[in-house]
């Protein structure tokens, strides 16, 4: 159970990073291309770390597998978006 405390904290950090990134992207304010790219990189990195940690608990806890898969999906979406940004 002790290992899950760090996992939950990382989950919360990941959720915050995803929310911040989505908020900036949804405004499409323009002129913040470097900031947008930086946010996408951070979000991708945090999602990767979260997915790795959750995958480590997935055999014991089914919800960790769901979290790991969602984080991988978000990680790949951020990378895909980085490739198409001007």
Order of alpha helices (4+ residues) and beta strands (2+ residues): alpha-alpha-alpha
